[in-house]
């Protein structure tokens, strides 16, 4: 017993150590979905950039609009010039074109499309600015008092911040408030306009029981992930913010889930985590990397395999599909088919299609390309993608705006929250934002072909109560 108490004290000391400790270099949290109890946390209250985890709230408000009858899955969403001009990752819809609401959901979940996020924001809120205000208000109603949103996609903005605790609250709210829509997060592939888009969440392919939720990356944040998994009737929600690569965030989350599902008390779980996530695996924190110039989430992740240029889209898609099937083992479940239309000028006028496999690590890309050259005699090449800066701002640590801070104080006072939130988790209030949507188009786009996935078991809980206006 004395040995166990000594071990528990050591684990607690490691978790509460100053920022020089290894645990200060990232944020992580594991929550029991049924009770909201936190089983493990490290720097769960530290301000971080959410990156594309932002789209979880975009989807929350979209699900709310569908449930309330203001929007239907078959409705069409038009793309403005602003939406179409968003930097990658994007679906590549042109100005004036439309997609269905259901296709928009699938594009956000799998492709993490920034152009689709902006189009959804304008469809529901009139403008992305108005929609972002509604996102922040909804976050505070859910108890996410340290979160502020400035856009619908997660593209870099120094005032768009969150915490691991808040992201766990949002992940739990999506599951509890909208069980009828949660199955979308299990989608592994999404097919649109002749191209197949691969879900960025590698654990969907490699960890038994994982059925969502969302990944995110910008250079200032590192690689983020909110995931949910079930085992023996128990559901856990995990958060990792600030990993060094897609592979590392997957390994870290798998370690968190492995320990969370063990029949051990909290002290043993924390000690196990202290051993299994060494400092050598962790990248610098978002607050440390905030001094670097921020860049948006990019299509192709760190590297891509270039397969050549084709006269038609179908040829480019087929080439990428054959190559991806051949090297799936080398890529470990990562990689997605990416076909880009290239418009020529002058004597080269016309459209050709560049075929590639994107969203993969550089080392995996080189190994896969070597296999293709040897076995398929494909003249492939590896290209490392450099993030494109969408908007630059003076480097500074993440901070909420004065308006958001004042709103948070009012919310704290009305909710009667205590100042110490390091152990308790704010339960989802189920409050919903009210957004005035402009007139929707009657036209609808074709539905996407999606790999069938099983719906998760509905969590037994009382339905969320809508607050009175």
PyMOL commands that set and color helices and strands:
alter all, ss='L'
color gray80, all
select helices_A, chain A and resi 2-15+22-25+51-67+81-84+101-111+114-125+128-141+164-177+182-186+203-206+246-260+266-276+279-281+286-289+313-326+328-331+346-348+362-376+402-415
alter helices_A, ss='H'
color red, helices_A
select strands_A, chain A and resi 27-32+38-42+76-78+98-100+189-192+195-198+210-218+222-231+234-243+303-310+336-344+350-360+381-384+449-450
alter strands_A, ss='S'
color yellow, strands_A
deselect
rebuild
show_as cartoon
